[in-house]
Amino acid sequence: MARPRTITDEQIVEAAREVFLEQGFAATTAEIARRAGISEGTLFKRYASKEDLFEAAVGLHDYAHWRANLLERLGQGEVRVNLEQAFMEFLKEAAAIIPNLMTVLSRGHDPEHNRILERLGNPVRQDAEVLARYLRAELDLGRVRPLDAEVTALTILGALTTYVHQEHMMLQTGREPLDAGRFVRGLLDLLWPGLAP
């Protein structure tokens, strides 16, 4: 009879996440196993390769709930309110995921040398495509004025990702962080005159 698992996959992934964030992909599976309180053999019984463990630890597959939520709001409520909610959700998710994405990119930007990039696709491009799809659909419903949805989506995501980098990754001592709600409302104050029908 096999012994019951005492360490969960979630505990292993959390230990791996800590080690990868501290040491990058160069971290050893021995260190991850030690931190999780298991043997390397047990680690490889649960995750076939270091890349599989890294992918689970980075957690990019758990990202982007904001996309589905935005598309569910299509044609409902006020477009500006829908966008504000989506942008706030994006900022919350991005604040959690961007450090992990940076760990992925620390392996290099060439998919030939960084197979995880190939496996994950391009989450930023996917974000832009969903936002552009939402804008095009609202345009078809007459709820936003005619616009280039792709350019608008890239402009918005550029602003949102810059905010995340500035306020979550490049913190300055002695400076109060800019409130996310204030930023999103200000961004929409700036953009809404060009979006409103």
C-alpha positions in Angstrom: 0.0 0.0 0.0 1.4 3.4 -1.0 2.0 6.0 1.7 -0.3 9.0 1.5 1.1 12.2 0.2 2.1 14.5 3.1 3.3 17.4 0.8 0.8 18.7 -1.7 1.6 19.7 -5.2 0.7 23.3 -4.1 3.3 23.2 -1.4 5.9 22.0 -3.9 4.9 24.7 -6.4 5.1 27.4 -3.7 8.6 26.2 -2.7 9.7 26.2 -6.4 8.2 29.7 -6.9 10.2 31.0 -3.9 13.5 29.4 -5.2 13.0 30.5 -8.8 12.2 34.0 -7.8 15.3 34.1 -5.6 17.7 32.3 -8.0 16.1 32.3 -11.5 16.0 29.3 -13.7 19.5 28.4 -12.6 18.1 27.2 -9.3 18.6 23.5 -8.7 15.9 20.9 -8.3 17.8 19.7 -5.2 17.3 23.1 -3.6 13.6 23.1 -4.5 13.2 19.6 -3.1 15.0 20.6 0.1 12.9 23.7 0.5 9.7 21.7 -0.1 10.9 19.0 2.4 10.9 16.2 -0.1 13.5 14.2 -2.0 14.5 15.0 -5.6 13.0 11.6 -6.6 9.6 12.6 -5.2 9.9 15.9 -7.0 10.4 14.2 -10.3 7.6 11.7 -9.7 5.3 14.7 -9.6 6.9 16.9 -12.3 8.6 15.2 -15.2 11.1 18.0 -15.8 12.5 21.1 -14.3 10.8 23.0 -17.1 7.4 21.5 -16.1 8.0 22.6 -12.5 9.1 26.0 -13.6 6.0 26.5 -15.7 3.8 25.4 -12.7 5.7 27.7 -10.4 5.4 30.7 -12.7 1.7 30.3 -12.8 1.0 32.0 -16.1 -1.7 29.5 -17.0 -3.7 30.8 -14.0 -3.6 34.4 -15.3 -6.1 36.4 -17.3 -9.4 35.9 -15.6 -9.9 39.6 -16.3 -10.2 38.7 -20.0 -13.2 36.4 -19.6 -14.8 38.8 -17.2 -14.6 41.6 -19.7 -16.0 39.5 -22.5 -18.9 38.5 -20.3 -19.8 42.2 -19.8 -20.0 42.7 -23.6 -23.2 44.7 -24.5 -24.1 45.0 -20.9 -23.9 48.0 -18.5 -21.8 51.0 -19.3 -18.7 50.5 -21.5 -16.6 52.9 -19.4 -17.6 51.1 -16.2 -16.8 47.7 -17.8 -13.4 49.0 -18.9 -12.7 50.4 -15.4 -13.5 47.1 -13.8 -11.4 45.2 -16.4 -8.4 47.5 -15.9 -8.6 47.1 -12.1 -8.7 43.3 -12.5 -5.8 43.4 -15.0 -3.7 45.5 -12.6 -4.4 43.1 -9.7 -3.5 40.0 -11.8 -0.5 41.7 -13.5 1.0 42.7 -10.1 1.0 39.1 -9.1 2.2 37.6 -12.5 4.7 40.1 -13.8 7.5 39.1 -11.4 7.0 35.6 -12.6 7.0 36.6 -16.2 10.2 38.4 -15.7 11.7 35.2 -14.2 10.6 33.4 -17.5 12.2 36.1 -19.6 15.4 35.8 -17.5 16.1 32.7 -19.5 16.2 34.8 -22.7 13.7 36.1 -25.2 14.5 33.6 -28.0 12.0 30.7 -28.0 14.7 28.4 -29.3 16.6 28.8 -26.0 13.6 29.4 -23.8 11.1 26.7 -24.6 8.8 27.9 -21.8 8.1 31.1 -23.9 6.9 28.8 -26.7 4.7 26.8 -24.4 3.2 29.9 -22.8 2.6 31.9 -25.9 2.6 35.6 -25.6 0.3 36.7 -22.7 0.7 40.4 -23.5 -0.4 39.9 -27.1 -3.3 37.7 -25.9 -4.4 40.5 -23.5 -4.3 43.0 -26.4 -6.3 40.7 -28.7 -9.0 40.2 -26.1 -9.3 43.9 -25.4 -9.4 44.7 -29.1 -12.1 42.0 -29.6 -14.2 43.6 -26.8 -13.8 47.1 -28.4 -14.7 45.8 -31.9 -17.8 44.1 -30.5 -18.9 47.2 -28.6 -18.2 49.3 -31.8 -20.5 46.9 -33.7 -23.2 47.5 -31.1 -22.7 51.3 -31.4 -21.5 51.6 -27.8 -18.1 53.1 -28.8 -17.2 55.4 -31.6 -15.3 54.1 -34.7 -11.7 53.4 -33.7 -8.7 51.2 -34.5 -9.3 48.6 -31.9 -5.8 47.1 -32.1 -4.1 50.4 -31.6 -6.4 51.4 -28.8 -5.9 48.1 -27.0 -2.1 48.3 -27.3 -2.1 51.9 -26.1 -4.2 51.0 -23.0 -2.1 47.9 -22.2 1.1 49.9 -22.6 -0.2 52.3 -20.0 -1.4 49.5 -17.7 1.8 47.5 -17.9 3.9 50.6 -17.3 1.9 51.3 -14.2 2.6 47.8 -12.9 6.3 48.1 -13.6 6.5 51.6 -12.0 4.4 50.9 -9.0 5.1 47.2 -8.2 8.6 46.5 -9.6 10.5 49.7 -9.6 9.4 51.2 -6.3 11.2 54.3 -5.2 11.8 54.9 -1.5 10.3 58.0 -0.1 7.6 58.1 -2.8 4.0 57.1 -2.1 2.7 54.6 -4.7 0.1 55.9 -7.1 -3.3 54.4 -6.2 -4.5 52.0 -8.9 -8.1 53.3 -8.8 -6.8 56.9 -9.3 -4.6 55.7 -12.2 -7.4 53.8 -13.9 -9.9 56.6 -13.5 -7.3 59.2 -14.8 -6.5 56.9 -17.8 -10.2 56.6 -18.7 -10.7 60.4 -18.2 -8.0 60.8 -20.8 -9.2 58.1 -23.3 -12.9 58.2 -22.9 -13.6 61.3 -25.1 -12.1 59.3 -28.0 -14.1 56.2 -27.1 -17.5 57.6 -26.2 -20.2 57.2 -29.0 
